[in-house]
Amino acid sequence: MATPQAVIFDVDGVLVDSYQAHYESWQLACRESGLDMTRDQFVATFGRTSREIIVDLWGSQVATPIAVAELDDRKEVLFRELLNRDFPLMEGAADLIDALHQAGFRLAVGSSGPPDNVHLVLDRLQRRARFHGIVTGIDVQRGKPDPQVFLLGAERIGVAPPQCVVIEDAPAGVAAAHAGGMKCIALASTGRMRESLVAADLVIDSLRELDPVRIARLLAAE
């Protein structure tokens, strides 16, 4: 392609159906720490960084940066244990990555998750080498809906934001993509209702609905 084009993938709920593993790991971490997270709170905060969630939900009970970091680390260790035990690959993810790579798209990851989580998913997909840039929660100071994670991804792969499509599963991610001047495709994965994703440029139920031609057409649309 004459002008470089890119697809930036979120990870949770896009490359891996990690909804249940995240919920269960929060429940386990809360139980260990004497905290409580309702299902509604989980749904409302899913897609944000763990440290942001901890401060917002339990700022008075987890009152120091060290305590926040310890709870954050513990929750993510539990999450990786659950994911390693049962890895729910998102249907169509590997095929779409391969097709985009062959078509000349530059690929990046823009995730709020910690590096160990992101690398675990890419390694289990056996597709890490396909990605030209990887941005994780450790690289950004502001979580979605701030566009920082996606703008940094575009910068790392050398593609202008208007030539990037973000694939997301959360309203905050859709807002972040648009705030960064990018098109957004929303995947209605586990725990997500299509109605909550209507701000996206395209809403799909499966990654198998996508191919390089459809994504290129979306980029070309006004």
C-alpha positions in Angstrom: 0.0 0.0 0.0 1.3 3.4 -1.0 0.3 5.1 2.3 1.1 3.0 5.4 -2.0 1.8 7.1 -2.3 0.1 10.5 -4.5 -1.9 12.7 -4.1 -1.5 16.5 -5.5 -4.4 18.5 -6.7 -4.2 22.1 -6.0 -7.5 23.8 -8.6 -8.4 26.4 -11.9 -9.1 24.7 -10.3 -8.9 21.3 -7.4 -11.3 21.0 -8.4 -13.4 24.0 -11.8 -13.9 25.6 -10.5 -13.0 29.0 -13.6 -11.6 30.6 -14.3 -14.4 33.0 -10.6 -14.8 34.0 -10.4 -11.1 34.8 -13.6 -11.3 36.9 -12.5 -14.4 38.7 -9.0 -12.9 39.5 -10.6 -9.7 40.9 -12.8 -11.8 43.1 -9.9 -13.9 44.4 -7.7 -10.8 45.0 -10.6 -9.0 46.8 -11.3 -12.0 48.9 -7.6 -12.2 50.0 -7.6 -8.4 50.8 -11.0 -8.1 52.5 -12.4 -6.0 49.7 -15.5 -6.4 47.5 -16.2 -5.9 43.8 -19.7 -6.2 42.4 -20.4 -7.5 38.9 -21.7 -4.1 38.0 -18.4 -2.5 39.2 -16.4 -5.0 37.2 -18.4 -4.3 34.0 -18.1 -0.5 34.4 -14.3 -0.6 34.9 -13.4 -3.4 32.5 -10.7 -2.2 30.1 -9.1 0.3 32.4 -5.8 -0.3 34.1 -5.9 -2.3 37.4 -4.2 0.5 39.3 -6.9 3.0 38.2 -9.6 0.6 39.2 -8.1 0.1 42.7 -7.8 3.8 43.4 -11.3 4.6 42.2 -13.0 1.7 44.0 -11.0 1.4 47.2 -8.9 4.5 47.5 -9.7 4.9 51.2 -8.9 1.2 51.9 -5.9 0.8 49.7 -4.4 4.1 50.7 -0.7 4.1 49.7 1.0 3.6 46.4 2.8 0.5 47.7 -0.5 -1.1 48.7 -2.0 -0.2 45.3 1.0 -1.8 43.5 0.9 -4.9 45.7 -2.9 -5.5 45.0 -2.4 -4.7 41.3 0.5 -7.3 41.1 -1.4 -9.9 43.0 -4.5 -9.6 40.9 -2.5 -9.9 37.6 -0.6 -13.0 38.9 -4.0 -14.6 39.6 -5.3 -13.6 36.2 -2.3 -15.2 34.4 -2.6 -18.4 36.4 -6.3 -18.6 35.3 -5.5 -17.8 31.7 -2.7 -20.3 31.5 -4.9 -23.0 32.9 -7.6 -22.3 30.2 -6.6 -20.0 27.3 -9.8 -18.9 25.5 -8.4 -17.7 22.2 -10.8 -15.3 20.4 -12.1 -17.1 17.3 -10.6 -15.7 14.1 -7.9 -13.7 15.8 -4.9 -15.6 14.4 -6.3 -15.7 10.9 -7.1 -12.0 10.8 -3.6 -11.1 12.1 -2.0 -13.3 9.3 -4.2 -11.8 6.6 -3.5 -8.2 7.6 0.2 -9.0 7.8 0.2 -10.5 4.3 -1.8 -7.5 3.0 0.9 -5.1 4.2 -0.8 -3.6 7.2 1.4 -2.6 10.1 0.1 -4.1 13.3 0.3 -2.9 16.9 -1.1 -3.7 20.3 -2.6 -1.0 22.5 -3.5 -2.5 25.8 -4.1 -1.2 29.3 -2.8 -4.5 30.7 0.7 -5.2 32.1 3.4 -6.4 29.8 3.4 -10.0 31.2 -0.3 -10.3 30.3 0.1 -9.0 26.8 3.1 -11.1 26.0 1.4 -14.2 27.4 -1.5 -13.7 24.9 0.8 -13.0 21.9 3.0 -16.0 22.7 0.0 -18.3 23.1 -1.3 -16.9 19.7 2.2 -17.6 18.3 1.9 -14.2 16.6 4.2 -11.8 18.5 6.6 -11.4 15.5 3.7 -10.1 13.4 3.4 -6.9 15.6 5.6 -3.9 14.8 4.7 -2.1 18.0 3.5 -3.2 21.5 2.1 -0.7 24.0 1.0 -1.9 27.5 -0.2 -0.3 30.6 3.3 0.3 31.9 4.0 2.6 28.9 1.2 5.1 29.6 0.3 7.4 32.4 -3.4 7.8 31.4 -5.8 4.9 30.7 -8.6 4.8 28.2 -10.7 6.8 27.3 -7.5 8.9 27.0 -6.0 8.2 23.6 -2.4 8.0 24.9 -2.1 4.2 24.4 -3.2 4.3 20.8 -1.3 7.4 19.8 1.9 5.8 21.2 1.1 2.7 19.2 0.7 4.7 16.0 3.9 6.5 16.7 5.9 3.3 17.3 4.9 1.8 14.0 5.2 5.1 12.0 1.6 5.4 10.9 -0.5 8.6 11.1 -3.6 8.3 13.3 -6.0 8.9 10.4 -4.6 5.8 8.7 -5.1 3.6 11.8 -8.1 1.4 12.7 -8.4 0.3 16.3 -10.2 -3.0 17.2 -11.7 -2.7 20.7 -14.4 -4.3 22.8 -15.1 -1.5 25.4 -16.8 1.8 25.2 -13.8 3.5 26.8 -11.6 2.0 24.1 -13.9 3.3 21.3 -13.8 6.7 22.9 -10.0 6.6 23.1 -9.6 5.6 19.5 -11.8 8.5 18.3 -10.1 10.9 20.6 -6.8 9.9 18.9 -8.3 10.6 15.4 -8.6 6.9 14.5 -11.4 4.8 13.2 -12.7 2.1 15.5 -14.2 -1.4 15.1 -15.9 -2.7 18.2 -16.2 -6.4 18.9 -19.2 -7.3 20.9 -17.4 -10.0 22.9 -18.3 -11.6 26.2 -20.0 -9.2 28.6 -20.4 -6.5 26.0 -23.7 -5.5 24.5 -23.8 -4.1 20.9 -25.9 -1.2 22.3 -23.0 0.0 24.4 -20.6 0.1 21.4 -22.7 2.1 18.9 -20.2 5.0 18.9 -17.8 2.8 17.0 -17.5 3.1 13.2 -18.4 -0.6 12.8 -19.7 -3.1 15.4 -19.1 -6.8 14.8 -19.9 -10.0 16.6 -16.9 -12.0 15.4 -13.4 -11.2 14.1 -14.3 -13.5 11.2 -16.4 -10.7 9.8 -13.2 -8.8 9.1 -10.6 -8.9 6.3 -8.0 -6.5 4.9 -10.4 -5.3 2.2 -13.2 -4.4 4.6 -10.7 -2.6 6.9 -9.2 -0.7 4.0 -12.7 0.4 2.9 -13.4 1.7 6.4 -10.2 3.7 6.4 -11.2 5.2 3.0 -14.7 6.2 4.2 -15.4 9.8 5.1 
